[in-house]
Amino acid sequence: MREKAKALRKRAYQALSYSKEDEAIDKADRRKTWGIYLACLKPSWKYILIYVFLILLDVALEIMVPFMSGLLIRYGLEGYGALTPEGIPQPLIVGGGLNQPAMSQVWLYGGIMIACAFVAIFVQSFGMKLIAIVSSDFVERLRNTIFGKAEELSFSNIARFPVSKLTTMLSNDCNNIRFFVLMFIRMGAKQFFMIIFCFVFIFSLNWLIGLITVPLTIIAFVLILWIIKKTRPEFIMTQTAIDYVNRDVEEDTEGVREVKAFCREQYMDNKFGEANENLTYVTYSSVSKMGLTTAITTFAINVTIGLIQLFGGFSMINTSLSDPLWQSFNNGLAIFDAGELSMLTSFAALLTLAFSYMSMLFQYYGRAEASKERIDRLLSEKIDITYDPKEKTADFDPDSLSSGEVEFDNVVFSYVGDRNKRALGPISFKVREGMTIGIVGGTGAGKSSLVNLIPRLYDPTEGSVKIGGHDVRDYSLQALRNDIGVVLQNNLLFTGTIRSNIQWGKKGASDAEIYEALDIAQASDFVNSFADKLSTPVTQGGRSVSGGQKQRLCIARAVIKKPKILILDDSTSACDTDTSARIHRQLREKLIGTTVFLIAQRIDSVKDCDLILVLDNGALVGEGTHDELMKTCTIYREIEEIQRKGVD
């Protein structure tokens, strides 16, 4: 059993590592992002100020209850509020009736205690509503900030933040922070004031007992902070483990067809089971260690109460004997009675409750800090391709593409920023506006990498991509992407209707414009075959339509805005040859003046293009028309011959 636990611990820590380098990065990110969290909290400052006032009132009311209880014992039960003419106390007598001299003191202080309790209920209820508003509004703004940052990420940025991680951030991590904010403002601030006031009252009653209890409190506090520091990496690892669980669930649901087609259910079960086991172990390890904070707090408070009772009893005995030393401990008072001992015990009980809450708060803090540091990574991420506005000059407007002319000038591109590990280049070519450019090559030749540089989905590592004679980096992203239509390899439709998906290309487009785009994409027939036509629901990812239908809807979405440049990245691969040919013919006839980049696997799809580029291992190995390449480019000729033989 022990060996299995060790093996599980080793596996979990290998899969969910948190290094010194990670810690240094988190420390640097922490300084950058504090302003963001404060900005999310700032709009609620009025509620927070009101709540601080309510906290002080609530603490005062709770302190009043044990204070009044002690006075009731002293002036009522012990009779110091009803002295005889000789100055002797007249304590209450059991069965003596309600007209005893000290009974008025019981009614007075008992009534005040009950009134304080009722007012405290109202104050706490109103304060809880305020703090629920503050924490909920805070986390709403934080989620919007996180999602907004995720929207700004470029393709290279988002590679470091997979969907499973972003999902955990927006759900579990944000909830951890929200709950800590709620508990910190609700319990942390209140118990902080409660601890201070309790110690003030304890010192005012007996400074010796105060001096004894303070070191115990400090030692317990330091030990709790030490435990939090030690468990912080494990809480971060817990959130990473949740990422992996979400990832496996996402993979299984997204690839359910493949899982079942290859009979890999057991493999996915085992994979999820391992991720779940890692999460279970790391959660157990962190929570069990954090559980020590409760034990330490309970021990410190129990010792404090014991010391209060012990030294309080000595004070009662020795002050009644008029011992000057014990009277000095009692701040010079002539006597230490049961009322004062009751006050000290009650304040110790409030301290117990306050430190128990603080101990819980420290546990929430450990989780919230781990979640915050993960979110800090995203919020501190430097965006390499931003939507920053560009300066307009007399001869250049960055908010509008002047033409669809495209030029690659000695372009080199690497996904890791290393020229020696380039995916493309060096490549140079120039195409005029309105041309149709075919791009062919084997798998991994760099076709998609090349076209991704045009709308700045990535930036070149070296060289420049120009549109209308200007570097694409000089244009604003909004203008650049508004005038460039893109249909990527992985087609995606969004939850909604066919109409709403096509309107992604042109906001507010009329049904006539939508049908015009559908005609170009050869999609009108199947759309009209649906009972709801343009209002037909589309499920997440476009699973409610076939692969070929999804491709044609994506093409319609791109062409509806009639862009200056249109990029089709193998976007008719799921269509038959006849449909593909009709789409290409419609593009040439209806999008006159649009520069079209057409990536295709079939030579038949590009043979009529004005210019064909042939790529191999990231290099441009052929350039020309179909007839020219058949004479000059060996790779192009081989591709054409293989495909022709396959057809024959």
KOLLO-750348 format. One record per residue (C-alpha): y negated, z, x; residue number from 1. Coordinates in steps of 0.001 Angstrom, whole numbers, plus 500000, padded with zeros to 6 digits. Layout:
N
Y, Z, X, NUM;
...
This chain:
648
500000, 500000, 500000, 1;
497638, 500939, 502815, 2;
498490, 497759, 504742, 3;
497803, 495668, 501644, 4;
494434, 497379, 501216, 5;
493558, 496685, 504859, 6;
494541, 493022, 504523, 7;
492490, 492691, 501345, 8;
489506, 494374, 503009, 9;
489744, 492023, 506002, 10;
490016, 488929, 503780, 11;
487119, 489989, 501574, 12;
484822, 490680, 504501, 13;
485711, 487363, 506136, 14;
485011, 485438, 502926, 15;
481856, 487392, 502094, 16;
480287, 488043, 505475, 17;
476793, 489493, 505920, 18;
475652, 489183, 509528, 19;
472813, 490640, 511592, 20;
471160, 487236, 511385, 21;
471285, 487414, 507580, 22;
469689, 490849, 507737, 23;
466854, 489563, 509948, 24;
466227, 486630, 507597, 25;
466157, 488965, 504586, 26;
463655, 491221, 506339, 27;
461334, 488286, 507028, 28;
461722, 486946, 503479, 29;
460928, 490372, 502030, 30;
457423, 490264, 503488, 31;
456789, 486799, 502059, 32;
457831, 487457, 498489, 33;
456369, 490837, 497536, 34;
453303, 489087, 496168, 35;
455486, 487016, 493825, 36;
457090, 490086, 492268, 37;
453723, 491800, 491923, 38;
452327, 488654, 490272, 39;
455211, 488763, 487757, 40;
454404, 492415, 487026, 41;
450607, 492135, 487055, 42;
450095, 490817, 483470, 43;
451677, 494052, 482174, 44;
449328, 496397, 484064, 45;
447714, 497729, 480867, 46;
451086, 498770, 479472, 47;
451952, 500386, 482803, 48;
448714, 502405, 482876, 49;
449343, 503619, 479335, 50;
452892, 504527, 480289, 51;
451744, 506508, 483352, 52;
449551, 508582, 481044, 53;
452529, 509069, 478703, 54;
454706, 510084, 481658, 55;
452266, 512800, 482682, 56;
452073, 514003, 479092, 57;
455871, 513944, 478756, 58;
456346, 515878, 482002, 59;
453739, 518445, 480919, 60;
455533, 518895, 477590, 61;
458938, 519318, 479246, 62;
457513, 521782, 481787, 63;
455900, 523740, 478973, 64;
459260, 524428, 477301, 65;
460793, 526573, 480129, 66;
457370, 528077, 480855, 67;
456978, 529139, 477210, 68;
460594, 530326, 477209, 69;
459824, 532644, 480124, 70;
456696, 533947, 478400, 71;
458686, 534521, 475192, 72;
461181, 536629, 477134, 73;
458456, 538548, 478964, 74;
455997, 539180, 476129, 75;
458447, 539100, 473237, 76;
461942, 540231, 474183, 77;
460811, 542540, 477010, 78;
457782, 543711, 475021, 79;
455020, 543173, 477592, 80;
452934, 541630, 474823, 81;
453033, 544783, 472705, 82;
452253, 547792, 474921, 83;
452047, 551343, 473606, 84;
448797, 553333, 474038, 85;
450394, 554679, 477215, 86;
450919, 551095, 478520, 87;
454681, 551095, 478008, 88;
456301, 547798, 476861, 89;
457773, 547703, 473346, 90;
460795, 545370, 473562, 91;
462346, 543881, 470468, 92;
465141, 545932, 468954, 93;
468189, 544165, 467540, 94;
468148, 544752, 463764, 95;
464616, 546099, 463895, 96;
463301, 543504, 461464, 97;
460573, 540874, 461679, 98;
457630, 543292, 461660, 99;
458090, 544631, 465167, 100;
454921, 544638, 467369, 101;
456277, 541996, 469819, 102;
457553, 539648, 467093, 103;
454213, 537818, 466981, 104;
454787, 536796, 470607, 105;
458177, 535353, 469683, 106;
456673, 533309, 466863, 107;
453785, 532148, 469074, 108;
455748, 530984, 472102, 109;
458740, 529809, 470070, 110;
456442, 527736, 467870, 111;
454760, 526181, 470911, 112;
458193, 525272, 472339, 113;
459247, 523559, 469099, 114;
455914, 521719, 468839, 115;
456257, 520500, 472444, 116;
459766, 519248, 471693, 117;
458619, 517240, 468647, 118;
455620, 515730, 470476, 119;
457876, 514874, 473455, 120;
460190, 512898, 471123, 121;
457267, 510796, 469890, 122;
455883, 510277, 473422, 123;
459281, 509248, 474813, 124;
460016, 506857, 471932, 125;
456651, 505120, 472243, 126;
456936, 505023, 476030, 127;
460414, 503483, 475833, 128;
459069, 500639, 473700, 129;
456300, 500004, 476213, 130;
458627, 499985, 479191, 131;
461103, 497688, 477420, 132;
458234, 495228, 476924, 133;
457165, 495541, 480577, 134;
460660, 495030, 482037, 135;
461538, 492164, 479675, 136;
458255, 490339, 480300, 137;
458632, 490893, 484040, 138;
462110, 489389, 484219, 139;
461034, 486489, 481965, 140;
458283, 485601, 484438, 141;
460670, 486080, 487357, 142;
463261, 483744, 485827, 143;
460574, 481141, 485184, 144;
459444, 481495, 488798, 145;
462998, 481103, 490116, 146;
463713, 478108, 487895, 147;
460372, 476530, 488830, 148;
461189, 476963, 492504, 149;
464628, 475436, 491954, 150;
462958, 472444, 490300, 151;
460840, 471936, 493432, 152;
463861, 471823, 495744, 153;
464549, 468499, 497377, 154;
468064, 467138, 497773, 155;
468320, 468673, 501246, 156;
466994, 472050, 500024, 157;
469285, 472280, 497046, 158;
472354, 471790, 499228, 159;
471858, 475437, 500286, 160;
471669, 476644, 496684, 161;
474657, 475418, 494656, 162;
474745, 475682, 490869, 163;
476983, 478771, 490939, 164;
474469, 480633, 493103, 165;
471478, 479645, 490977, 166;
473393, 480671, 487854, 167;
474084, 484113, 489322, 168;
470442, 484477, 490364, 169;
469105, 483636, 486910, 170;
471591, 485901, 485145, 171;
473201, 488752, 487079, 172;
470601, 489099, 489852, 173;
467652, 489017, 487460, 174;
469346, 491548, 485196, 175;
469913, 493883, 488147, 176;
466220, 493711, 489021, 177;
465136, 494044, 485379, 178;
467287, 497131, 484911, 179;
465938, 498696, 488105, 180;
462337, 498029, 487054, 181;
463049, 499572, 483660, 182;
464771, 502614, 485184, 183;
462206, 502981, 487963, 184;
459258, 503076, 485592, 185;
461127, 505042, 482953, 186;
463023, 507535, 485125, 187;
461742, 507176, 488656, 188;
458077, 507859, 487984, 189;
458823, 510608, 485463, 190;
461350, 512417, 487647, 191;
459059, 512109, 490676, 192;
456318, 513989, 488819, 193;
458901, 516359, 487368, 194;
460193, 517283, 490828, 195;
456667, 517884, 492125, 196;
455661, 520053, 489152, 197;
458923, 522017, 489289, 198;
458403, 522829, 492952, 199;
454776, 523792, 492276, 200;
455910, 526235, 489580, 201;
458735, 527578, 491747, 202;
456346, 528201, 494648, 203;
453818, 529815, 492285, 204;
456499, 532224, 491089, 205;
458285, 532984, 494376, 206;
457393, 531221, 497604, 207;
460550, 532430, 499408, 208;
462795, 530691, 496890, 209;
460569, 527605, 497158, 210;
460971, 527520, 500934, 211;
464747, 527758, 500603, 212;
465098, 524972, 498032, 213;
462833, 522389, 499718, 214;
465014, 521805, 502852, 215;
468114, 521397, 500689, 216;
466309, 518759, 498663, 217;
465099, 516894, 501745, 218;
468578, 516901, 503336, 219;
470137, 515566, 500128, 220;
467443, 512865, 499876, 221;
467977, 511726, 503494, 222;
471756, 511550, 503021, 223;
471339, 509442, 499886, 224;
469015, 507014, 501703, 225;
471566, 506737, 504530, 226;
474332, 505889, 502056, 227;
472137, 503241, 500406, 228;
471424, 501647, 503777, 229;
475133, 501525, 504591, 230;
476149, 500050, 501246, 231;
473351, 497453, 501001, 232;
475354, 494676, 502764, 233;
478272, 495303, 500406, 234;
476049, 494935, 497358, 235;
474828, 491604, 498758, 236;
478453, 490611, 499328, 237;
479205, 491603, 495722, 238;
476614, 489126, 494454, 239;
478051, 486443, 496747, 240;
481504, 487213, 495333, 241;
480091, 486673, 491836, 242;
478813, 483275, 493070, 243;
482350, 482329, 494091, 244;
483810, 483443, 490767, 245;
481188, 481363, 488935, 246;
481900, 478439, 491269, 247;
485621, 478490, 490506, 248;
484986, 478710, 486760, 249;
482515, 475813, 487012, 250;
484939, 473680, 489036, 251;
487779, 474358, 486618, 252;
485750, 473520, 483499, 253;
483981, 470512, 485033, 254;
487199, 469096, 486442, 255;
489528, 470098, 483614, 256;
490806, 466514, 483244, 257;
491694, 466286, 486935, 258;
493254, 469753, 486956, 259;
495555, 468868, 484090, 260;
496224, 465323, 485282, 261;
497478, 466621, 488651, 262;
499179, 469713, 487152, 263;
497051, 472001, 489337, 264;
496595, 474805, 486813, 265;
498528, 477254, 488982, 266;
496467, 476320, 492043, 267;
493213, 476959, 490158, 268;
494641, 480234, 488821, 269;
495433, 481354, 492356, 270;
492048, 480242, 493663, 271;
490208, 482110, 490914, 272;
492490, 485115, 491370, 273;
491611, 485333, 495059, 274;
487867, 485120, 494356, 275;
488226, 487694, 491585, 276;
490229, 489991, 493866, 277;
487554, 489780, 496549, 278;
484903, 490635, 493948, 279;
486989, 493571, 492704, 280;
487497, 494997, 496189, 281;
483897, 494671, 497350, 282;
482637, 496119, 494050, 283;
485057, 499039, 494343, 284;
484069, 499670, 497956, 285;
480320, 499665, 497286, 286;
480452, 501656, 494043, 287;
482798, 504289, 495473, 288;
480443, 504863, 498397, 289;
477412, 505001, 496136, 290;
479297, 507587, 494072, 291;
478773, 510002, 496957, 292;
475087, 510150, 496030, 293;
475960, 511888, 492756, 294;
478247, 514332, 494542, 295;
475584, 515142, 497148, 296;
472922, 515596, 494486, 297;
475151, 517845, 492375, 298;
476084, 519970, 495396, 299;
472457, 520398, 496497, 300;
471267, 521363, 493029, 301;
474151, 523796, 492421, 302;
473398, 525513, 495724, 303;
469722, 525634, 494719, 304;
470530, 527263, 491388, 305;
472825, 529765, 493101, 306;
470108, 530712, 495584, 307;
467553, 531063, 492787, 308;
469878, 533415, 490911, 309;
470722, 535355, 494062, 310;
467210, 535857, 495380, 311;
465813, 536175, 491853, 312;
468188, 539063, 491218, 313;
467139, 540722, 494497, 314;
463478, 540267, 493499, 315;
464046, 541899, 490098, 316;
465773, 544901, 491685, 317;
463426, 545393, 494626, 318;
460115, 544789, 492819, 319;
461158, 547357, 490222, 320;
461453, 549750, 493193, 321;
457915, 548733, 494251, 322;
459127, 547233, 497568, 323;
455991, 545609, 499099, 324;
458042, 543016, 501030, 325;
459696, 541626, 497899, 326;
456425, 541826, 496026, 327;
454899, 539608, 498738, 328;
457719, 537100, 498207, 329;
456724, 537201, 494552, 330;
453165, 536136, 495495, 331;
451899, 539732, 495340, 332;
452934, 540424, 491739, 333;
453978, 544004, 491074, 334;
457140, 543067, 489239, 335;
459597, 540153, 488980, 336;
461122, 540315, 485510, 337;
463732, 538449, 483444, 338;
461056, 536084, 482097, 339;
460206, 534823, 485578, 340;
463887, 534536, 486490, 341;
464409, 532532, 483300, 342;
461522, 530244, 484293, 343;
462968, 529705, 487778, 344;
466427, 528971, 486371, 345;
464987, 526569, 483801, 346;
462923, 524775, 486445, 347;
466057, 524534, 488565, 348;
467838, 522993, 485573, 349;
465019, 520451, 485238, 350;
465350, 519774, 488971, 351;
469072, 519230, 488473, 352;
468425, 516695, 485755, 353;
465617, 515037, 487740, 354;
467735, 514651, 490876, 355;
470681, 513387, 488850, 356;
468446, 510680, 487418, 357;
467035, 509945, 490875, 358;
470571, 509633, 492219, 359;
471353, 507083, 489491, 360;
468107, 505296, 490291, 361;
469105, 505010, 493958, 362;
472345, 503357, 492896, 363;
470435, 500861, 490750, 364;
468089, 500327, 493689, 365;
470993, 499362, 495959, 366;
472118, 496671, 493530, 367;
468588, 495503, 492782, 368;
467688, 495245, 496469, 369;
470781, 493130, 497131, 370;
469859, 490845, 494228, 371;
466235, 490677, 495306, 372;
467147, 489613, 498833, 373;
469251, 486757, 497474, 374;
466379, 485649, 495261, 375;
464017, 486034, 498229, 376;
466043, 483392, 500063, 377;
465259, 480908, 497312, 378;
461620, 481916, 496852, 379;
461048, 481746, 500642, 380;
462745, 478379, 501021, 381;
460383, 475899, 502619, 382;
460245, 472761, 500498, 383;
460355, 469715, 502759, 384;
459259, 467272, 500026, 385;
456529, 468742, 497828, 386;
454489, 467692, 494804, 387;
451232, 468498, 496587, 388;
448363, 466179, 495547, 389;
447321, 463486, 498016, 390;
443781, 462631, 498980, 391;
442319, 459470, 497460, 392;
440349, 457130, 499742, 393;
438206, 454060, 499212, 394;
441058, 451648, 500009, 395;
444070, 453661, 498825, 396;
444988, 455448, 495600, 397;
447992, 457757, 496194, 398;
448486, 458195, 492452, 399;
449451, 454580, 491833, 400;
451826, 452138, 493529, 401;
449848, 449049, 494431, 402;
452930, 446769, 494409, 403;
456706, 446710, 494607, 404;
456803, 445389, 498171, 405;
459174, 447515, 500283, 406;
459461, 447721, 504049, 407;
461782, 449729, 506282, 408;
460247, 450129, 509736, 409;
462801, 451243, 512357, 410;
464198, 453873, 509991, 411;
466726, 456453, 511180, 412;
468113, 459041, 508798, 413;
470323, 462086, 509352, 414;
471322, 464629, 506713, 415;
471217, 467391, 509344, 416;
468042, 466182, 511094, 417;
469925, 465206, 514253, 418;
469466, 461636, 515457, 419;
472860, 461753, 517156, 420;
474498, 462498, 513811, 421;
472689, 459857, 511829, 422;
473943, 458459, 508557, 423;
471668, 455427, 508760, 424;
469714, 453349, 511212, 425;
467865, 452202, 513013, 426;
467097, 449727, 510201, 427;
464168, 447369, 509685, 428;
463592, 444846, 506881, 429;
460897, 443813, 504434, 430;
461168, 442528, 500861, 431;
458500, 441010, 498642, 432;
457570, 442266, 495214, 433;
459792, 440955, 492413, 434;
462792, 440207, 494622, 435;
466329, 441298, 493745, 436;
468061, 442806, 496749, 437;
471796, 443280, 496823, 438;
473313, 445927, 499110, 439;
477007, 445847, 500011, 440;
479250, 447574, 502493, 441;
482291, 449780, 502770, 442;
482550, 453404, 501677, 443;
480267, 455565, 503822, 444;
478328, 452566, 505113, 445;
474983, 454193, 504164, 446;
474112, 452229, 501009, 447;
473106, 455240, 498896, 448;
471399, 456884, 501860, 449;
469210, 453804, 502264, 450;
467983, 453597, 498657, 451;
467489, 457374, 498428, 452;
464701, 457066, 500990, 453;
462607, 454796, 498744, 454;
461723, 457371, 496028, 455;
461700, 460138, 498686, 456;
464817, 461896, 497531, 457;
465101, 462354, 501297, 458;
462650, 461621, 504104, 459;
463640, 459521, 507126, 460;
464350, 461386, 510351, 461;
462526, 458664, 512283, 462;
460499, 455609, 511319, 463;
458863, 454977, 507985, 464;
459542, 453540, 504547, 465;
456552, 451667, 503121, 466;
455689, 450524, 499615, 467;
452758, 448171, 499193, 468;
451999, 448600, 502904, 469;
451669, 452402, 502692, 470;
454129, 455056, 503838, 471;
455926, 456601, 500854, 472;
454875, 460011, 502217, 473;
451255, 459080, 501545, 474;
451880, 458705, 497809, 475;
452013, 461634, 495431, 476;
455597, 462282, 494327, 477;
454581, 462060, 490680, 478;
453188, 458543, 491086, 479;
455992, 457430, 493384, 480;
458782, 458465, 491048, 481;
456971, 457390, 487893, 482;
456853, 453818, 489225, 483;
460410, 453826, 490577, 484;
463401, 453729, 488233, 485;
466614, 455176, 489663, 486;
470191, 455103, 488402, 487;
472256, 457102, 490876, 488;
475996, 456959, 491497, 489;
476684, 460146, 489568, 490;
475277, 459300, 486159, 491;
474256, 462255, 484041, 492;
473111, 462597, 480449, 493;
471522, 465761, 479078, 494;
472310, 467766, 475979, 495;
470379, 466293, 473061, 496;
470508, 462894, 471396, 497;
470625, 459314, 472641, 498;
466934, 459021, 471742, 499;
465897, 462125, 473703, 500;
467899, 460984, 476743, 501;
466268, 457552, 476834, 502;
462847, 459169, 476398, 503;
463373, 460912, 479727, 504;
462328, 457563, 481200, 505;
459213, 457305, 479031, 506;
457978, 460324, 477162, 507;
457291, 459603, 473502, 508;
458743, 456086, 473631, 509;
459066, 454468, 470202, 510;
462397, 453379, 468733, 511;
461379, 449740, 469293, 512;
460847, 450407, 473012, 513;
464145, 452289, 473180, 514;
466042, 449416, 471589, 515;
464391, 446958, 473974, 516;
465683, 449035, 476913, 517;
469114, 449305, 475267, 518;
469226, 445520, 474878, 519;
468569, 445075, 478593, 520;
471317, 447599, 479385, 521;
473717, 445925, 476904, 522;
473969, 449227, 475002, 523;
472521, 448333, 471580, 524;
475858, 447354, 470024, 525;
477733, 450550, 470720, 526;
474684, 452726, 469884, 527;
474366, 450996, 466491, 528;
478082, 451532, 465897, 529;
477490, 455282, 465773, 530;
476726, 456722, 462349, 531;
473550, 458451, 463565, 532;
472527, 455627, 465919, 533;
469700, 456922, 468171, 534;
470104, 460402, 466704, 535;
473725, 460601, 467827, 536;
474286, 463942, 469633, 537;
475044, 463846, 473353, 538;
477001, 466752, 474830, 539;
476341, 468309, 478237, 540;
476827, 465801, 481027, 541;
477414, 462966, 478529, 542;
481060, 463820, 477866, 543;
480762, 462543, 474286, 544;
480550, 458912, 475496, 545;
482735, 456835, 477788, 546;
481970, 456175, 481446, 547;
480721, 452623, 480810, 548;
478583, 453735, 477868, 549;
477072, 456540, 479924, 550;
476185, 454100, 482718, 551;
474461, 451723, 480320, 552;
472466, 454550, 478698, 553;
471344, 455657, 482171, 554;
470246, 452100, 482957, 555;
468262, 451991, 479686, 556;
466634, 455295, 480624, 557;
465510, 453829, 483952, 558;
464238, 450454, 482698, 559;
462310, 451716, 479656, 560;
459296, 452588, 481809, 561;
459355, 449078, 483359, 562;
459023, 450351, 486901, 563;
457647, 448447, 489866, 564;
460880, 449221, 491729, 565;
464322, 449661, 490158, 566;
467283, 451113, 492075, 567;
470784, 450649, 490664, 568;
473298, 452521, 492813, 569;
476664, 451071, 491811, 570;
475573, 451758, 488250, 571;
477821, 449192, 486529, 572;
481078, 450159, 488227, 573;
482546, 451398, 484929, 574;
481578, 448193, 483094, 575;
483651, 445052, 482886, 576;
482601, 441974, 484858, 577;
481133, 440160, 481858, 578;
478997, 443144, 480762, 579;
477835, 443709, 484318, 580;
476786, 440053, 484644, 581;
474851, 440188, 481351, 582;
473016, 443347, 482475, 583;
471975, 441714, 485731, 584;
470844, 438579, 483913, 585;
468746, 440638, 481499, 586;
467163, 442514, 484382, 587;
466076, 439244, 486003, 588;
464720, 437830, 482745, 589;
463028, 440905, 481265, 590;
461789, 442785, 484337, 591;
459785, 440009, 485963, 592;
457804, 441358, 488882, 593;
460076, 444380, 489355, 594;
461711, 444745, 492752, 595;
465385, 445517, 492121, 596;
467737, 447129, 494634, 597;
471305, 446584, 493506, 598;
474158, 448433, 495219, 599;
477520, 446996, 494253, 600;
481126, 446975, 495366, 601;
481778, 443486, 493942, 602;
480361, 440452, 495694, 603;
480092, 438708, 492305, 604;
477476, 441314, 491302, 605;
475125, 440463, 494186, 606;
475807, 436809, 495022, 607;
472815, 435622, 492966, 608;
470383, 438100, 494572, 609;
467347, 436818, 496483, 610;
468386, 438852, 499508, 611;
471616, 440648, 500387, 612;
471833, 443463, 502947, 613;
475209, 444212, 504527, 614;
475702, 447723, 505935, 615;
478446, 449049, 508161, 616;
478543, 452626, 509544, 617;
474841, 453053, 508821, 618;
473786, 449858, 510608, 619;
472358, 446685, 509097, 620;
474868, 444042, 510195, 621;
473870, 441202, 507893, 622;
470813, 439977, 505997, 623;
470343, 436840, 503922, 624;
471489, 434999, 500818, 625;
475124, 434704, 499759, 626;
475562, 431272, 501317, 627;
473885, 432333, 504563, 628;
476001, 435480, 504898, 629;
479200, 433570, 504234, 630;
478356, 431594, 507360, 631;
476874, 434305, 509589, 632;
478323, 437713, 508603, 633;
481991, 438393, 509283, 634;
482105, 441659, 507310, 635;
480542, 440066, 504237, 636;
482940, 437144, 504422, 637;
485934, 439498, 504728, 638;
484831, 441504, 501686, 639;
484403, 438314, 499662, 640;
487801, 436944, 500700, 641;
489628, 440200, 499904, 642;
488038, 440391, 496467, 643;
488690, 436711, 495738, 644;
492363, 437093, 496695, 645;
492581, 440190, 494510, 646;
491313, 438165, 491562, 647;
493626, 435263, 492298, 648;
